[in-house]
Amino acid sequence: MDPKNFVIFSIPFITAFIGWLTNWVAIKMLFRPQKPIKILGIFRWQGLIPKRQPALAKQAAEIIERELISNHKIRDVITKVDVGPQLKVAISTLIRDRLAPRLQTLPLVGNFINESAVESLETMAHEEIVTEAPKLMEKIAENFENQFDVRSMIEERIQAFELDKLEAIVMEVARKEFKTIEYIGAALGFLVGCAQVILLQVL
């Protein structure tokens, strides 16, 4: 084959490689370099995620707080917790192990604190606490929402997250998508190269 023709027909493969390489580098530059570096001593460059980590942490924290707190997601979860069995055990422990022994030591009153009286106290206490439980859980959930600073906690956690781990997670989750982006870059580069070959042949 004529060297000139070889060069011309190799153009699509060269541009395909350039397209693939460009997208591969772009993906890597999401996380690399982690620390700012100077290019030619003039330009400062840093990976998108490391550079924007504080802003991303703040925005993510605001979104999560809005979804959890403003929409009362946490409150809904807390108020749906069934505390009946735990309350029953707590009431039984309180009455049998703490209250009844003290009442039995009181003059006159202690003579009436038998097993039947203890069971009656347990039953009445359980009925009352079960009635009040929904209001109690609602109050607890409301106080939790008011006092729990979701935004600061999430923002601090994201900012403190190690970039190497974050990169590994993103790469693992989006591996197929990143490969697809690389292949699309190669395909587009190949098509551009083919167009160039056609133009060269026409001209």
Helices and strands as residue ranges (DSSP letters): H 3-28, E 37-39, E 43-45, H 48-65, I 66-70, H 73-79, H 84-93, I 94-99, H 100-104, G 109-112, H 115-147, H 150-160, H 163-173, H 175-202
